[in-house]
């Protein structure tokens, strides 16, 4: 544990700009995927609206810092608040709908949020997106990936702590009960509606904060950055990592974030790669689809499930990763 | 005004043709196919490929591409969705989404990201017919109307009177009992996927004759999904009504409010419907508890 922290803190000393940028993207993804894991992996509620929530956070930053000149200390809590508000809206259908219908309602809300964002862009005559100036903290302007690294790390660790502690509390137990069986949970005296809404609120505000950080980090907010593909990527993270495990959420975030770079690397090892460079995003899409399908069909438990199977077969004394993550 | 009405009916026919695919698969196998838009786009690309590499003439090329799509649909079930039978709802939906993403990547790799016009390649005449004093309808739009009407008539006939249609309904109602009475579930599901891809591809093919084909064609397919849900995910009659509602709202929004609304209005309708009557106008109510 201490070794891990030492590694995470020492990493900026040895890493290149590119590696730091990748690490920052991973941290952002970790916040979002931990949030989605709480909602889907523990409370059992499906959401395909993650892109919209990220966008909401980013737009909150854009609007507050552009139109009101608000500082980092105002915009981040404000984005958490707007995320929480959206969480109530996103969660409201969950009181009545389940499964596919719920997924579809969050998908629809995603489109509506993105529309409102682009509407703001056109009305504010930010034609192709809103430019955000780097935040100034204690007289120090956060610009380089190295400076951001520590900020992102801090937020990712905070997200982990929030998630782990919530799961250890009454709330986490209520969520698991709802996921296992709603009727039984209700009969046990758990306020199912309340805890479902709470799950959406917590998830949404965490995600919106990630979106706000993303907006600052990129320095640019545009509706096009939050396509439905983003929501699918987050769903992929929790599936590929392993449902119902926080470690799984982190592993999935690392995998999905690093995946396009890995594909790029592979592609350029092939002969005649120069032509393929134009088609890089297409190769990415196709490969991502295949990997998702392979996981869904052959290893629905994700990395954590894979590890558990290997551990059960070869090393009977290996610690159960899922059990560790759930404590 | 008359022109607006014509636009609503044509757009409604496009949505209805696509929506029938969502309904058929959902009704038979309780799977929501979110790759339907991409499969529809694939149909248009198949037409493009046929037009460039085979000398079939316009009618032949359209027929060939549509028949290929029938095959594609069956193959998608046999090689992909068969694995998802009996799996969790989320897993099945995500599989179709992943497959859609795969198709998007594949189509850009194969046909590039630029806009293609298979209609020009096949030299489909761009004629328009006057309706009344001030309205026009294009030849392709008339074809879309005709194909939609014929498709729906055929689907109704199949499901009500056809031997295979009755089997399909049986599988949708109770897969276990259907299998027990000797119906091969996999064959039925594959058939449903084939027909659904066929009608979806027909829509894609016909739309591409007029407006061309690129990645954005898949979005039309996704917008037809609210139409299917508003009518009721397991009802063909509902799909027609839902398509007209969504089309009317979309045309009205473009005309009177803002063209930017076009891509979002179907989803607004979807949300409103989910809030008040999630099972749609003609859907079965108990469906909701089963999913």
Contacts between the chains, C-beta under 8 A, distances in Angstrom:
chain1	res1	chain2	res2	distance
A	40	B	90	7.6
A	46	B	89	7.6
A	46	B	90	5.2
A	92	B	275	7.8
A	93	B	271	7.8
A	93	B	274	5.6
A	93	B	275	6.9
A	96	B	278	6.5
A	97	B	274	6.3
A	97	B	278	5.6
A	97	B	288	7.4
A	98	B	288	7.3
A	98	B	289	8.0
A	98	B	291	6.0
A	99	B	89	4.2
A	99	B	90	7.5
A	99	B	291	4.0
A	100	B	32	4.7
A	100	B	89	5.4
A	100	B	93	6.1
A	100	B	291	5.3
A	101	B	274	6.5
A	101	B	278	5.6
A	101	B	288	6.8
A	101	B	291	6.5
A	103	B	32	8.0
A	103	B	89	7.9
A	103	B	90	7.1
A	103	B	93	6.0
A	104	B	32	7.5
A	104	B	225	7.5
A	104	B	229	6.7
A	104	B	270	6.9
A	104	B	274	7.4
A	105	B	270	7.4
A	105	B	271	6.3
A	105	B	274	4.9
A	107	B	267	7.6
A	108	B	226	7.2
A	108	B	267	3.9
A	108	B	268	7.6
A	108	B	270	4.5
A	108	B	271	4.9
A	108	B	274	7.6
A	109	B	267	7.9
A	109	B	271	6.7
A	111	B	263	7.2
A	111	B	264	5.3
A	111	B	267	4.4
A	112	B	264	6.0
A	112	B	267	6.1
A	112	B	268	6.3
A	112	B	271	7.1
A	115	B	260	7.3
A	115	B	261	7.6
A	115	B	263	7.4
A	115	B	264	4.0
A	118	B	260	7.2
A	119	B	260	6.9
A	122	B	260	7.2
A	229	B	101	7.1
A	232	B	94	7.8
A	232	B	97	5.7
A	232	B	98	7.5
A	232	B	101	6.6
A	235	B	94	6.0
A	235	B	97	7.9
A	236	B	94	7.8
A	236	B	98	7.8
A	239	B	91	7.9
A	239	B	94	6.6
A	279	B	108	6.6
A	279	B	109	5.5
A	281	B	105	7.9
A	281	B	108	7.6
A	282	B	104	7.7
A	282	B	105	4.6
A	282	B	106	7.6
A	282	B	108	3.7
A	282	B	109	4.7
A	282	B	113	7.4
A	283	B	105	6.6
A	283	B	109	6.7
A	284	B	105	6.8
A	285	B	101	5.4
A	285	B	102	7.0
A	285	B	104	5.2
A	285	B	105	3.0
A	285	B	108	7.3
A	286	B	101	7.9
A	286	B	102	5.3
A	286	B	104	7.9
A	286	B	105	3.1
A	286	B	106	5.1
A	286	B	109	6.4
A	287	B	105	7.3
A	288	B	98	7.7
A	288	B	101	6.0
A	288	B	102	7.8
A	288	B	105	7.5
A	289	B	98	4.7
A	289	B	99	6.3
A	289	B	100	7.5
A	289	B	101	4.1
A	289	B	102	2.7
A	289	B	103	7.5
A	289	B	104	7.9
A	289	B	105	6.4
A	290	B	102	5.9
A	292	B	94	7.0
A	292	B	95	7.8
A	292	B	98	3.6
A	292	B	101	7.4
A	293	B	80	6.9
A	293	B	95	6.1
A	293	B	98	4.9
A	293	B	99	6.5
A	293	B	102	7.1
A	296	B	84	7.6
A	296	B	91	5.5
A	296	B	94	6.0
A	296	B	95	5.0
A	296	B	98	6.8
A	297	B	83	4.5
A	297	B	84	7.5
A	297	B	95	7.4
A	300	B	87	7.5
A	300	B	91	6.1
